[in-house]
Amino acid sequence: MAKMEAGVRVVLEFNEAFNRHDVDGMMKFASEDTVFENTSPSPDGTTYAGKTAVTEFWREFFRAAPRAHIDIEDVFGLGFHVVMRWKYSWGGGHVRGVDIFQLKDGLICKKLSYVKG
């Protein structure tokens, strides 16, 4: 139970940093070998591997989307995985989706993002 709760807390803190556009704050919750699979372009998205590549993705993302915000609709943990259902808004609209996080040694080692539509 404690591992599930700890994983959910890590994801919630990562999301809080996201909503502040605090890339350094986000990346303190990521492992050195972290992998992020973006929703775009469909159908498979782009994969960023390693903390440096993921960090640069997020820096560029917030430059391009200065009003980016995630509202969590649901979040739960199971083992070393956390699933978060969200609504992403950027000022001109919104989309809904799901992230599947995998944690290792208390850090996010994988974030796979999926969007509706």
C-alpha positions as CSV (number, residue, x, y, z in Angstrom):
1,M,0.0,0.0,0.0
2,A,2.8,2.5,0.9
3,K,4.5,2.1,-2.5
4,M,1.2,2.8,-4.3
5,E,0.6,5.9,-2.2
6,A,4.2,7.1,-2.7
7,G,3.9,6.6,-6.5
8,V,0.6,8.6,-6.6
9,R,2.3,11.4,-4.5
10,V,5.2,11.6,-7.0
11,V,2.8,11.9,-9.9
12,L,0.8,14.5,-8.1
13,E,3.9,16.6,-7.3
14,F,5.1,16.2,-10.9
15,N,1.7,17.5,-12.1
16,E,1.9,20.5,-9.6
17,A,5.3,21.4,-11.1
18,F,3.8,21.0,-14.6
19,N,1.1,23.5,-13.8
20,R,3.7,26.0,-12.5
21,H,5.7,25.4,-15.7
22,D,8.6,24.4,-13.5
23,V,10.6,22.0,-15.6
24,D,13.3,21.6,-13.0
25,G,10.7,20.8,-10.4
26,M,9.2,18.2,-12.8
27,M,12.4,16.6,-13.6
28,K,13.5,16.1,-10.0
29,F,10.8,13.3,-10.1
30,A,12.3,11.7,-13.2
31,S,15.0,9.0,-13.4
32,E,18.1,9.6,-15.5
33,D,16.9,7.0,-18.0
34,T,13.3,8.3,-18.1
35,V,11.2,7.9,-21.2
36,F,8.4,10.2,-22.3
37,E,6.0,9.1,-25.1
38,N,4.1,12.2,-26.3
39,T,0.6,12.1,-27.8
40,S,1.7,13.8,-31.0
41,P,2.0,13.1,-33.9
42,S,-0.7,10.5,-34.1
43,P,-1.1,7.6,-34.1
44,D,2.1,6.7,-32.1
45,G,3.5,10.0,-30.8
46,T,7.2,10.9,-30.4
47,T,9.4,9.2,-27.8
48,Y,12.0,11.1,-25.9
49,A,14.5,9.0,-24.0
50,G,16.8,10.2,-21.2
51,K,16.5,13.0,-18.7
52,T,18.3,15.5,-21.0
53,A,16.0,14.9,-24.0
54,V,12.8,14.9,-21.8
55,T,13.9,18.1,-20.1
56,E,14.5,19.9,-23.4
57,F,11.1,18.7,-24.7
58,W,9.3,20.3,-21.6
59,R,11.3,23.5,-21.9
60,E,10.2,23.9,-25.6
61,F,6.7,22.7,-24.8
62,F,6.1,25.6,-22.2
63,R,7.7,28.1,-24.6
64,A,5.1,27.1,-27.2
65,A,2.2,26.7,-24.7
66,P,2.5,29.4,-22.1
67,R,-1.1,28.7,-20.8
68,A,-0.7,24.9,-20.5
69,H,-2.6,23.5,-17.6
70,I,-3.6,19.9,-16.5
71,D,-6.7,19.2,-14.4
72,I,-6.6,15.8,-12.9
73,E,-9.9,14.0,-13.2
74,D,-8.8,10.7,-11.6
75,V,-5.5,9.1,-10.4
76,F,-4.7,5.7,-9.0
77,G,-1.7,3.5,-8.4
78,L,-1.1,-0.2,-8.8
79,G,2.3,-1.6,-8.0
80,F,4.9,0.5,-9.7
81,H,2.4,2.1,-12.1
82,V,0.2,5.1,-11.7
83,V,-2.7,6.0,-14.1
84,M,-3.9,9.6,-14.3
85,R,-6.9,10.7,-16.3
86,W,-6.7,14.4,-17.1
87,K,-8.1,17.4,-19.0
88,Y,-5.3,19.5,-20.7
89,S,-6.2,23.1,-21.5
90,W,-4.1,25.7,-23.2
91,G,-6.3,28.8,-23.3
92,G,-8.0,28.2,-26.6
93,G,-9.6,24.8,-25.9
94,H,-8.9,21.5,-24.2
95,V,-8.5,17.8,-24.8
96,R,-8.8,14.8,-22.4
97,G,-6.6,11.9,-22.0
98,V,-4.7,9.5,-19.8
99,D,-1.1,9.1,-18.7
100,I,0.4,5.8,-17.6
101,F,3.4,6.3,-15.4
102,Q,6.0,3.7,-14.4
103,L,8.1,4.3,-11.3
104,K,11.5,2.9,-10.4
105,D,13.3,3.7,-7.1
106,G,10.6,6.3,-6.4
107,L,11.1,8.2,-9.6
108,I,9.2,8.4,-12.9
109,C,11.0,6.2,-15.4
110,K,8.2,6.2,-18.0
111,K,5.4,8.5,-18.9
112,L,3.1,7.3,-21.7
113,S,0.5,9.8,-22.8
114,Y,-2.7,9.1,-24.7
115,V,-5.4,11.6,-25.9
116,K,-9.1,11.2,-26.8
117,G,-10.0,12.1,-30.4
